Amino acid sequence: MVVTGEQTHGSTPWEGIDPMPAVGAVLTGIGRLYRQVSAFDPVTVSIGHIEDVGRFSIVGQTVTLWGTVRCAVESDMARVQRRLATLAEHSAAAYGATATVEYLQSVPPVHNSGPWVQAGLPTFRRVVGEERVVETGGTLGYDDVSEFVSRFGGLYVMLGVQDATLDAAGRPVPAPGGRGLVTNHNPRFYADDDTLVTGVRLHAHVAYDHLTGALVPRGGG
C-alpha cells in the first residue's frame, strides 16, 4: 500500500499534503475491518513495516505500508481485500492524499484433508509414539506449501522443538524449569537441535511409506 501526498518543508505544511495523517487513519481503520466480515471465520490484517523516505524536518511525498492479510476461509479473501482498498483510498482522500493498494502474492490457506490425516497418523505414531501425536486447531499461519497440498495432496505437520509438555487436552504447555514457549518470528525464539533429528526421521518414514503404498489416502482427499 502506498499513500501519496505532496512534499514540503516541515515549517510550511500548508504548502503540501502530509500523507502521515492518512496513514494513521488507515492503521486505525484496519483494526475495525473484522467488524465487516463474519465473526465465525477468523480474519487478520497486519501491517509489519512502514517506510517513509525522508527527513525529520520534511513532510514526505509517499509512505509505503507492507503487511499481510490472512483468512481462515479462502472465499473471504476477496471481500477483505476490497474492504482494505476502500478503507485506504477513502481515508487518504479525506486528508487530500491518494492511496493505492497492491496484493503481491496470493497464497491459499493450508487445509489438511481427512483422508490424508488418517493415512499419515500410523506413520507419525510409529516414529514418535502415539502419545506424542496430537491434532492442533486451525490457525492463521500461512505457507505456500498450500499450493502443493491443494493440487497434489499432502499434510502440513508441526514439529515441537521447544521445552514443552502436553496437558490433559493434548495442548503444548511450557515444561517446568524450561525456556518457555515462544512463537516464530519472535526474537526469543529457539529450537532444540536434538528435536531436528525427529523431523528428519518423520520425513524419511513418510516418504518411504508413501512410495511403498502404505501411506495413501483412501476415499479421496
ChimeraX attribute file (.defattr): number of C-alpha atoms within 10 A of each C-alpha:
attribute: neighborCount
match mode: 1-to-1
recipient: residues
	/A:1	20
	/A:2	20
	/A:3	26
	/A:4	23
	/A:5	24
	/A:6	16
	/A:7	18
	/A:8	18
	/A:9	15
	/A:10	16
	/A:11	10
	/A:12	10
	/A:13	14
	/A:14	10
	/A:15	13
	/A:16	18
	/A:17	21
	/A:18	27
	/A:19	26
	/A:20	21
	/A:21	15
	/A:22	27
	/A:23	25
	/A:24	13
	/A:25	17
	/A:26	22
	/A:27	18
	/A:28	11
	/A:29	15
	/A:30	18
	/A:31	12
	/A:32	10
	/A:33	16
	/A:34	16
	/A:35	8
	/A:36	10
	/A:37	14
	/A:38	10
	/A:39	9
	/A:40	8
	/A:41	12
	/A:42	16
	/A:43	19
	/A:44	15
	/A:45	19
	/A:46	13
	/A:47	13
	/A:48	9
	/A:49	9
	/A:50	14
	/A:51	11
	/A:52	15
	/A:53	11
	/A:54	13
	/A:55	10
	/A:56	8
	/A:57	10
	/A:58	16
	/A:59	24
	/A:60	23
	/A:61	20
	/A:62	22
	/A:63	21
	/A:64	17
	/A:65	18
	/A:66	14
	/A:67	12
	/A:68	13
	/A:69	18
	/A:70	21
	/A:71	21
	/A:72	21
	/A:73	14
	/A:74	13
	/A:75	10
	/A:76	16
	/A:77	17
	/A:78	11
	/A:79	11
	/A:80	21
	/A:81	16
	/A:82	12
	/A:83	15
	/A:84	19
	/A:85	17
	/A:86	15
	/A:87	19
	/A:88	25
	/A:89	20
	/A:90	17
	/A:91	23
	/A:92	26
	/A:93	15
	/A:94	12
	/A:95	17
	/A:96	16
	/A:97	24
	/A:98	20
	/A:99	25
	/A:100	14
	/A:101	17
	/A:102	10
	/A:103	11
	/A:104	7
	/A:105	8
	/A:106	9
	/A:107	15
	/A:108	20
	/A:109	22
	/A:110	23
	/A:111	15
	/A:112	17
	/A:113	16
	/A:114	15
	/A:115	16
	/A:116	19
	/A:117	19
	/A:118	14
	/A:119	20
	/A:120	21
	/A:121	16
	/A:122	17
	/A:123	20
	/A:124	19
	/A:125	15
	/A:126	12
	/A:127	17
	/A:128	14
	/A:129	11
	/A:130	13
	/A:131	9
	/A:132	14
	/A:133	16
	/A:134	15
	/A:135	11
	/A:136	11
	/A:137	6
	/A:138	10
	/A:139	12
	/A:140	15
	/A:141	10
	/A:142	16
	/A:143	12
	/A:144	13
	/A:145	15
	/A:146	20
	/A:147	14
	/A:148	12
	/A:149	18
	/A:150	17
	/A:151	8
	/A:152	9
	/A:153	18
	/A:154	22
	/A:155	19
	/A:156	13
	/A:157	14
	/A:158	10
	/A:159	12
	/A:160	17
	/A:161	16
	/A:162	22
	/A:163	19
	/A:164	17
	/A:165	15
	/A:166	14
	/A:167	10
	/A:168	7
	/A:169	7
	/A:170	14
	/A:171	13
	/A:172	17
	/A:173	14
	/A:174	16
	/A:175	14
	/A:176	10
	/A:177	7
	/A:178	10
	/A:179	14
	/A:180	15
	/A:181	18
	/A:182	15
	/A:183	10
	/A:184	10
	/A:185	7
	/A:186	8
	/A:187	8
	/A:188	11
	/A:189	13
	/A:190	16
	/A:191	13
	/A:192	10
	/A:193	10
	/A:194	9
	/A:195	13
	/A:196	14
	/A:197	9
	/A:198	16
	/A:199	17
	/A:200	11
	/A:201	14
	/A:202	20
	/A:203	11
	/A:204	12
	/A:205	16
	/A:206	21
	/A:207	13
	/A:208	14
	/A:209	16
	/A:210	16
	/A:211	11
	/A:212	10
	/A:213	10
	/A:214	14
	/A:215	21
	/A:216	20
	/A:217	19
	/A:218	11
	/A:219	8
	/A:220	10
	/A:221	16
